[in-house]
């Protein structure tokens, strides 16, 4: 395999990598799956074409180059650590296909494929949850004395009569928060009439916002979830270290935080309750 072939394969790899990058706008899950499948196919094709005369390693180097560069870049940028699985999974797919090509062990392909599938689904979700919320305080934070407002008055969370209180914390400029509201509504409907109350906690972070803005945005999404309001100086935001949105908190009867994380993992916690 001469340098010209390596360059062409590198350009092909770069083209496939760049062509699929826009899928990330629709979610890292789909982008990771698309890249993994595409590079698994590309790896098999390149090995069959070049490996018999150039060996296993020569075709792999140009294909792994874009991913190793991206992985190194993400490792140094703190904001990019969250999406590291998007880089690791396609590399894993390439290595899996290469080892299967070399040893032709079906059991290895099945085991590695199963692990890859786990990484593409549950593994990514666990990683995102751990990076975003893994160090957030729970079981040591009590919010009973914290005040919130609804359309009529201001009150403390200790006054809310329910065994468990689920707070979906959001603010008006967060698109993900707004799009998540129907899912929060579904969760509210699921536990309606039980000992679990699900409410929307609107954080007034932008100048000039009032309690009515929270109700308006929720109603525009076709939701009728109870809406509580807090302001940027609320101790809820400070004690729970809420600096990114959306955020879901679950409070027990004493209004101690027992969960601080995403909506999906909050659902899992509620099932256990």
CORSUL-V216923 format. One record per helix or strand. SS is the DSSP state (2 for helix, 1 for strand). FROM is the first residue (numbers start at 0). LEN is the number of residues. If there is no record, write none. Layout:
<<SS | FROM | LEN> <SS | FROM | LEN>>
//
This chain:
<<2 | 2 | 24> <2 | 27 | 27> <2 | 55 | 21> <2 | 77 | 26> <2 | 105 | 28> <1 | 141 | 1> <1 | 146 | 3> <1 | 153 | 3> <2 | 156 | 3> <1 | 163 | 7> <2 | 174 | 17> <1 | 195 | 9> <2 | 210 | 10> <1 | 226 | 5> <2 | 234 | 5> <1 | 246 | 5> <1 | 255 | 6> <2 | 262 | 10>>
//
